[in-house]
Amino acid sequence: MSAPVRAAVLGTGLSATVFHIPFILAHPQYFALHSILERSATPDHSVARQRYGPNVKVVTTYDEVLTDKDVDVVVLSTPNSTHYPYAKAALEAGKHVIIEKPLTTTSAEGAELVALAARKKLLICVYQNRRWDSDFLTLRKLLAQDVFGEVVEFETRYDRFRPNLVGGTWKEKAGTGQGALFDLGSHLIDQVLTLFGTPSSVTGFAANSRQVGDPAFDDSFVALFHYPVSATRKLPLTVTLRGAILSLLNPQLRFTVKGTRASWVKYGLDVQEPQLRLAQPMSLTDPRFGVEPTELEGTLTTLDAAGQPASKKVPTERGDYTQWYKNVGQALQAGDVTLLEVKPEQGLEVIKMIEAIYTSSREGRTVSVA
Amino acid sequence: MAPIRAAVLGVGFSADVFHIPFIVAQPELYKLHSIMERRATATASKARDKYGHLGVKVVTTLEEVISDPEVDLVVVTVKDAAHFPYAKAALSAGKHVVLEKPVTATSAEVRELIAIAKAKKVVFAPYHNRRFDGDFLTLRSLIDAGKLPDLVDFESRYDTRADWGLGAPGGSAGILYGLGSHIIDQAVALFGEPKTVTAFLLNGRREGHPDVDDSFILHLRYANNPVVVTLRSALHSVASHQIRFIVRSKNSSFVKYGLDTQEPQAMFQGMGPLDPGFGAEPESSWGEYGVHDADGKDVFEKVKTIPGTYLGYYKNVAGAINGTGTLEVTPEHAELGMRIIEAAKVSDKEQKTVEFASLKF
């Protein structure tokens, strides 16, 4: 039995507290929560110590993490602009990296990190958790069952209603790696690349549709990924990725998938994040964790024997972010990057697509990415 | 005023479903005077079989129609390639014209028809009947009531699943003309001239001629309006209820599924425009309106669909002909819509967003 991988978590913010630490603690066969970097901790007051007890080491500088030989993996759930420098430092110090999406804010930096990790035989584990969203798992099951025939139209949306800036968050300032495309688009893009691979070309529109805050900050986007006929694709496929910020639909439209034989429409967003963000966060072993209300089941429409459309509800698979952590735990214990489901190169590919979308948006033209 | 004497060119599906019933249902406004049926003979005529009891004159040539002093209005509902030449001939002969969509293949042709109609002082009415679809009327009433202020997103879809053969390329072949003309016209009515056009034309089913589009995506952006308009049509859509509108304003939204009921009611239920319930929709098809109210609460409600009324289209045209009103669907709308189609073709070909005002058609 391999020893648990010892994790140092940077920060005590929302992401670390909700998405990472509980999952590390829930998998003692794979992980041990070794230390937490809490810059403002003092010997008398530490949020981390309060929450996680005396057995977790609390440090106040990143250097202490990097030089600690008992740290195997660094967990980076810090602002986007810190991803590259922090990840680079971790890899150079011989630590594996668990890193929130986006891997970095430029593809050049991303490529550098991927190459560095490969050279040092270290793992970069990009937290593309939404591959384990309930709706996406349901969709993958339908695709595996070949219900659609050829998929010819695919729309994926991450829409919200936020008329005002939230305030007090790094997420709303303009800058490289900021904006809705990096924040939410990265999830949609990763899912699309997982299903269909890299498109041939991309058309993008990034906009500040609320016209509040920094005008250079995109709060919404539309992107079209074009997949023309090829050796592996009989009919052209157009994928539309959308993130609207002033969408007052409840529930929000999430997926529209159209194939030659069937279509599937799904509303609502995976429940795990809201469940984890409850005042009393739901336990990962709670039987309700990841389970969506049946009212949100998607509708599958197929053609009956007479060629008429016939619709039925499809039960939603259970969402399960623990699968990401289990997969990463196994890969880290084995020290084998090929075991990772979310590959470092895929994290890099997402950034390349985001850059293509921005280029397309800026230059008003469809951009080739193949 | 004496009823307007209408001659309908053609006696196919379109004449039967979209024109003749609305003319015949309003005898105070119209008289169905004649029908041009090319293949009619003295002994065999579909027009006579269906409409002879109304005292309709059946002729076989355009010339007979436009030279008949008893004909006031010519309804041009023949195949697409004949739209422009027939409308030109009828307008030149001093007849009012209702012209089926797509009205022509080029905006230059629309401008020519407009000039002739002006010179002859006759009405040129493009048949963009879907301005009178129930869903569009309902959407407009919400906009007019101020319930969708400061639009940010306007998605309009006209999808179906059909094995239609779309013919040879050229002229007004393809879905951008065939179905796009409707939803482009609705966008023209709401938003006017765009600033930029981004378009994708696809032969997605890989059937028929590769240059004839069976699906399109059109993004329109405007100079003095932050709204982004997305228009899409496809023939590959397997659905019981096709999404029709997703419209978002800064604090509200409207989502509508389904297409106007008048066509299926006429085709499959044998209903006529005066039958109760014509153009009406069951509650299951009503759209949903949501608003973020002043207290920060989100309130959602179903919106009863205003019944669609192609009867209203023909009533409006009669008003214009009689001088008691003006056209709802103007030929200038059709001309702008045609330029948008032409701009879409340029954008698709060049794979870029085009500045509408910089294009010359």
Chai-1 contact restraints between the chains, C-beta under 6 A:
chainA,res_idxA,chainB,res_idxB,connection_type,confidence,min_distance_angstrom,max_distance_angstrom,comment,restraint_id
A,V152,B,G204,contact,1.0,0.0,6.0,A-B,restraint_1
A,V152,B,H236,contact,1.0,0.0,6.0,A-B,restraint_2
A,S209,B,V152,contact,1.0,0.0,6.0,A-B,restraint_3
A,L235,B,R206,contact,1.0,0.0,6.0,A-B,restraint_4
A,P236,B,L202,contact,1.0,0.0,6.0,A-B,restraint_5
A,P236,B,G204,contact,1.0,0.0,6.0,A-B,restraint_6
A,L246,B,V152,contact,1.0,0.0,6.0,A-B,restraint_7
A,L246,B,R248,contact,1.0,0.0,6.0,A-B,restraint_8
A,L246,B,K250,contact,1.0,0.0,6.0,A-B,restraint_9
A,S247,B,R248,contact,1.0,0.0,6.0,A-B,restraint_10
A,L248,B,S252,contact,1.0,0.0,6.0,A-B,restraint_11
A,L248,B,S253,contact,1.0,0.0,6.0,A-B,restraint_12
A,L248,B,G290,contact,1.0,0.0,6.0,A-B,restraint_13
A,L248,B,H292,contact,1.0,0.0,6.0,A-B,restraint_14
A,L249,B,S253,contact,1.0,0.0,6.0,A-B,restraint_15
A,K258,B,S237,contact,1.0,0.0,6.0,A-B,restraint_16
A,A262,B,V238,contact,1.0,0.0,6.0,A-B,restraint_17
A,S263,B,V238,contact,1.0,0.0,6.0,A-B,restraint_18
A,S263,B,A239,contact,1.0,0.0,6.0,A-B,restraint_19
A,T301,B,V238,contact,1.0,0.0,6.0,A-B,restraint_20
A,T301,B,A239,contact,1.0,0.0,6.0,A-B,restraint_21
A,T301,B,S240,contact,1.0,0.0,6.0,A-B,restraint_22
A,L303,B,V238,contact,1.0,0.0,6.0,A-B,restraint_23
A,P309,B,V238,contact,1.0,0.0,6.0,A-B,restraint_24
A,P309,B,A239,contact,1.0,0.0,6.0,A-B,restraint_25
A,P309,B,S240,contact,1.0,0.0,6.0,A-B,restraint_26
A,S311,B,S240,contact,1.0,0.0,6.0,A-B,restraint_27
A,G364,B,K352,contact,1.0,0.0,6.0,A-B,restraint_28
A,G364,B,T353,contact,1.0,0.0,6.0,A-B,restraint_29
A,R365,B,K352,contact,1.0,0.0,6.0,A-B,restraint_30
A,T366,B,Q351,contact,1.0,0.0,6.0,A-B,restraint_31
